[in-house]
Amino acid sequence: MKKKKVLFLLGFFVLLFVGFYFALGQIIPGFGEPVLPVLSNVPPFSFNDQEGKPVTDKDLAGKVYVAEYFFTTCRGICPKLNTNIKDIARDFAAESNFRILSYTVDPETDSVARMKVYADSMGADPKKWFFLTGRKDSLYHLARSGYLLDDPKNNATNINEQFLHTQFLALVDKGGRVRKIYDGLKKDELSDMEKDIRVLLKEKSEAPRFANGLFNNNPG
């Protein structure tokens, strides 16, 4: 009899704990979700989009976004990469606080007009998916020192001799901080990214800071 009472009380407290945990999840957005570390802080930037309009870091304040680098004449990984990103754009089309930033690595070829043609071919919403072009050195510096999509040491090479080609994507939170890097050609990582996007959309603009070095970039 005593054993049954103990088991009953144990079961009662387990149910109570589960109920309390569930209630917190309903009251506190993102409660119980894994916290993504902060890898880097994206520095200020300004580039022109496919409409010829300037897009700056300030325009992304309070937004969760994915950043990629590609070039319009690419016949290798870029078409597949952007097809995958198009799926993400579709899945989050109704989310007002989500954006996609596609930076060119070949600004000499990828003018605003060319980016416009490419963006239209992807069916991109110009209010949510920005195809950005500008100075090559600024584009590459941001890719390496901001988004961590390449080793910053490569900035030391003559800019005219550089060519950045990557399939990796950076996920940035509402505070302009890189939270995770994904392989844009792997379905499992893209699936993880979609889950993480939803987590970050629930976060407040000031997310917890957890420094985690990547390419020796440790935010202060």
C-alpha positions in Angstrom: 0.0 0.0 0.0 2.8 2.3 0.9 4.6 1.5 -2.3 1.5 2.4 -4.4 1.3 5.7 -2.5 4.9 6.5 -3.4 4.4 5.6 -7.0 1.2 7.7 -7.1 3.0 10.7 -5.6 5.9 10.2 -8.0 3.6 10.1 -11.0 1.7 13.2 -9.8 4.9 15.3 -9.5 6.1 14.1 -12.9 2.8 15.2 -14.5 3.0 18.4 -12.5 6.5 19.1 -13.8 5.5 18.3 -17.4 2.5 20.5 -17.2 4.5 23.4 -15.8 7.1 23.0 -18.5 4.4 23.0 -21.2 2.7 26.0 -19.7 6.0 28.0 -19.7 6.4 27.0 -23.4 3.0 28.6 -24.1 3.7 31.7 -22.1 7.4 32.4 -23.0 8.1 32.4 -26.8 11.1 30.1 -27.6 11.2 28.5 -24.1 12.7 25.1 -24.3 14.2 25.7 -27.7 18.0 25.2 -28.0 19.9 28.5 -27.8 22.1 29.2 -30.8 25.5 30.7 -30.0 26.6 34.0 -31.3 29.5 33.5 -33.8 30.0 37.1 -35.0 28.6 40.6 -35.2 27.8 41.8 -38.8 29.5 45.2 -39.3 27.7 48.2 -40.9 27.2 47.8 -44.7 25.5 49.4 -47.6 25.0 47.9 -51.1 22.5 48.4 -53.9 19.7 45.8 -54.5 18.2 44.7 -57.8 15.9 47.7 -57.8 18.9 50.1 -57.5 17.9 51.0 -53.9 20.5 51.0 -51.1 20.1 48.3 -48.5 22.0 48.8 -45.2 22.4 46.9 -42.0 19.9 49.3 -40.4 17.3 48.1 -42.8 17.8 44.6 -41.3 17.4 45.7 -37.7 14.8 43.5 -36.1 14.8 41.1 -38.9 16.1 37.5 -39.1 17.9 36.8 -42.4 20.0 34.4 -44.4 23.0 35.7 -46.3 24.6 34.0 -49.3 27.3 34.8 -51.9 26.9 33.8 -55.6 27.3 35.1 -59.1 24.8 35.2 -61.9 27.0 33.6 -64.6 27.8 30.6 -62.3 27.0 27.2 -63.8 28.3 25.2 -60.9 26.8 25.3 -57.4 24.9 28.6 -57.6 21.8 27.4 -59.5 21.3 24.5 -57.0 22.1 26.8 -54.1 19.6 29.4 -55.2 16.9 26.8 -56.0 17.2 25.7 -52.4 17.1 29.3 -51.1 14.0 29.8 -53.3 12.3 27.0 -51.3 13.2 28.9 -48.1 11.8 32.1 -49.4 8.6 30.3 -50.3 8.3 28.7 -46.8 8.7 32.0 -45.0 6.9 34.2 -47.6 4.2 35.2 -45.0 6.8 36.0 -42.3 7.1 39.8 -42.1 10.4 39.7 -40.1 12.4 37.4 -42.4 14.7 38.4 -45.3 17.2 36.9 -47.7 20.4 38.7 -48.8 22.1 37.4 -51.9 25.5 39.1 -52.4 27.4 38.9 -55.7 31.0 37.8 -55.7 31.5 39.3 -59.2 30.3 42.9 -59.1 32.1 43.8 -62.3 29.6 41.5 -64.2 26.7 41.6 -61.8 25.4 45.2 -62.2 22.0 46.3 -60.7 20.3 45.6 -64.1 21.8 42.1 -64.3 20.9 41.3 -60.8 17.3 42.5 -61.5 17.0 40.0 -64.4 18.4 37.2 -62.3 16.1 38.1 -59.3 13.1 38.2 -61.6 14.0 34.7 -63.0 13.9 33.4 -59.4 10.5 35.0 -58.8 12.1 36.9 -55.9 10.0 39.4 -53.9 12.1 42.6 -54.0 10.8 43.6 -50.6 12.1 40.4 -48.9 14.8 38.9 -51.1 17.6 41.4 -51.9 20.2 40.7 -54.6 23.1 43.0 -53.7 26.0 44.4 -55.6 28.7 47.0 -54.8 32.5 47.3 -54.3 34.3 44.0 -54.5 36.5 44.6 -51.6 33.6 45.6 -49.4 31.6 42.6 -50.5 34.5 40.2 -49.7 35.4 41.8 -46.4 31.8 41.4 -45.2 31.7 37.8 -46.3 34.8 36.9 -44.3 34.8 39.2 -41.3 31.1 39.6 -40.9 29.3 36.5 -42.1 32.3 34.1 -41.6 31.7 32.4 -45.0 35.5 32.4 -45.7 38.7 32.8 -43.8 39.4 36.5 -43.1 43.1 35.9 -43.8 42.2 35.8 -47.5 41.5 39.5 -47.3 45.3 40.0 -47.3 45.5 38.9 -50.9 45.3 41.5 -53.7 41.5 42.0 -54.3 41.9 41.8 -58.0 43.3 38.3 -57.6 40.5 37.1 -55.3 37.4 35.1 -56.2 35.1 33.9 -53.5 33.0 30.8 -54.3 31.1 29.2 -51.4 28.0 27.1 -50.8 27.7 28.2 -47.2 24.9 30.3 -45.8 24.9 32.5 -42.7 21.9 32.8 -40.4 21.7 36.3 -38.8 19.4 37.2 -35.9 17.4 40.3 -35.2 20.4 42.0 -33.6 22.7 41.6 -36.6 24.6 38.6 -35.2 25.6 35.5 -37.0 24.2 32.5 -35.1 25.0 29.5 -37.4 26.6 28.6 -40.7 25.0 25.9 -43.0 25.9 24.0 -46.1 23.3 25.3 -48.6 23.6 22.1 -50.7 22.7 19.7 -48.0 19.0 19.0 -47.4 19.5 18.0 -43.7 21.3 21.3 -42.9 18.7 23.3 -44.8 16.0 21.6 -42.7 17.9 22.5 -39.6 18.2 26.1 -40.8 14.4 26.4 -41.2 13.9 25.2 -37.7 16.5 27.6 -36.4 14.9 30.5 -38.3 11.7 29.8 -36.5 13.6 29.8 -33.2 15.2 33.2 -33.9 12.0 34.7 -35.1 10.6 34.1 -31.6 13.6 35.7 -29.9 13.5 39.3 -28.8 15.8 41.7 -30.7 18.4 41.5 -27.9 19.4 37.8 -28.0 21.7 36.3 -25.4 25.4 36.6 -26.4 27.5 33.4 -26.4 30.9 34.0 -28.0 32.1 31.1 -30.1 35.1 31.6 -32.3 35.1 30.6 -36.0 38.0 31.5 -38.3 39.5 33.1 -35.1 36.7 35.8 -35.1 35.6 36.2 -31.5 33.1 38.9 -30.8 33.7 41.1 -27.8 
